[in-house]
Amino acid sequence: MQGWHKGQPSDQPGGYGLRLTPGDRDRNFDPSWTSVDVELDGGPTVAVPLSPSFWRTCSELRSSEIGSWLLSAGVAPWPLGEPPSVVVRAIEGNRFSARIHVVRSVL
């Protein structure tokens, strides 16, 4: 999964989220859910509403709390075309955990 940004001012938390592939969405999310809870690593647990477009063409978990988390971790804003990688895991039901995937170089 990757960070997502709507294109609003990049220093503001609104307009950020996490982008899922349609396959990940279909495998891990239930169409009957109207929201999911995401435990942000080192941050709060946030309730993220799922819009009707989430099930069609916009499979992003959008939340200003996610934006604040990405900004405070220093991975947002990011260079064009280089969103951070985020590992999202199902916990139970509509509850998930998220952590920023940090790639470490090996010398």
C-alpha positions as CSV (number, residue, x, y, z in Angstrom):
1,M,0.0,0.0,0.0
2,Q,1.1,3.5,-0.6
3,G,0.6,7.0,0.7
4,W,-2.0,9.0,-1.3
5,H,-2.4,12.7,-1.7
6,K,-5.3,14.6,-3.3
7,G,-3.2,17.5,-4.5
8,Q,-4.2,20.1,-1.9
9,P,-1.5,22.1,-0.2
10,S,1.0,19.4,0.8
11,D,1.7,20.8,4.3
12,Q,-1.9,20.4,5.4
13,P,-3.1,17.0,6.7
14,G,-6.4,17.1,4.8
15,G,-6.2,15.4,1.4
16,Y,-3.9,12.6,2.5
17,G,-4.6,8.9,2.9
18,L,-3.6,5.4,2.0
19,R,-4.1,3.9,-1.5
20,L,-5.1,0.2,-1.8
21,T,-5.1,-1.8,-5.0
22,P,-8.5,-3.0,-6.0
23,G,-7.4,-6.6,-5.3
24,D,-6.3,-5.7,-1.8
25,R,-9.6,-3.9,-1.2
26,D,-11.7,-6.8,-2.5
27,R,-9.7,-9.4,-0.5
28,N,-9.6,-7.6,2.8
29,F,-12.7,-5.3,3.0
30,D,-16.3,-6.2,3.3
31,P,-18.8,-4.2,1.2
32,S,-21.2,-4.0,4.1
33,W,-18.7,-1.9,6.1
34,T,-19.3,1.9,6.2
35,S,-16.0,2.6,8.0
36,V,-12.8,0.9,9.2
37,D,-10.6,1.5,12.3
38,V,-6.9,1.9,11.5
39,E,-4.3,1.7,14.3
40,L,-1.5,4.0,13.2
41,D,1.9,2.9,14.4
42,G,3.1,5.4,17.0
43,G,-0.1,7.3,16.5
44,P,-3.8,7.1,17.3
45,T,-6.5,4.6,16.1
46,V,-8.7,6.4,13.6
47,A,-12.1,5.7,12.2
48,V,-12.0,6.1,8.5
49,P,-15.3,6.3,6.6
50,L,-15.6,4.3,3.4
51,S,-17.4,6.3,0.7
52,P,-19.4,4.7,-2.1
53,S,-16.6,5.6,-4.5
54,F,-14.2,3.4,-2.4
55,W,-15.9,0.4,-3.9
56,R,-15.8,1.7,-7.5
57,T,-12.7,3.6,-8.6
58,C,-11.2,5.4,-5.5
59,S,-9.9,2.8,-3.2
60,E,-8.2,5.2,-0.8
61,L,-8.6,5.4,3.0
62,R,-8.8,9.2,3.3
63,S,-8.3,10.9,6.6
64,S,-6.7,14.1,8.0
65,E,-5.5,12.0,10.9
66,I,-3.6,9.8,8.5
67,G,-2.2,12.9,6.9
68,S,-1.1,14.2,10.3
69,W,0.6,10.8,10.9
70,L,2.4,10.9,7.6
71,L,3.5,14.5,8.1
72,S,4.7,13.9,11.6
73,A,6.7,10.8,10.5
74,G,8.5,13.0,8.0
75,V,7.4,10.9,4.9
76,A,5.0,13.6,3.7
77,P,5.1,15.6,1.5
78,W,7.0,13.3,-0.9
79,P,8.6,13.9,-4.2
80,L,6.2,13.6,-7.2
81,G,5.6,9.9,-8.0
82,E,7.4,8.6,-4.9
83,P,4.8,8.1,-2.2
84,P,5.8,6.2,1.0
85,S,5.1,2.5,1.3
86,V,2.8,1.6,4.2
87,V,2.2,-1.9,5.5
88,V,-1.4,-2.4,6.4
89,R,-2.5,-5.6,8.1
90,A,-6.0,-6.9,9.0
91,I,-6.4,-7.4,12.7
92,E,-10.0,-8.5,13.0
93,G,-13.2,-7.5,11.4
94,N,-13.0,-4.0,10.2
95,R,-9.9,-3.2,12.3
96,F,-6.4,-2.8,10.7
97,S,-2.9,-1.7,11.7
98,A,-0.7,0.5,9.6
99,R,3.1,1.2,9.8
100,I,5.4,3.1,7.5
101,H,7.7,0.8,5.6
102,V,11.2,2.1,6.0
103,V,13.7,0.8,3.4
104,R,17.2,0.6,5.0
105,S,20.2,0.5,2.7
106,V,22.7,-2.2,3.4
107,L,26.4,-1.3,3.0
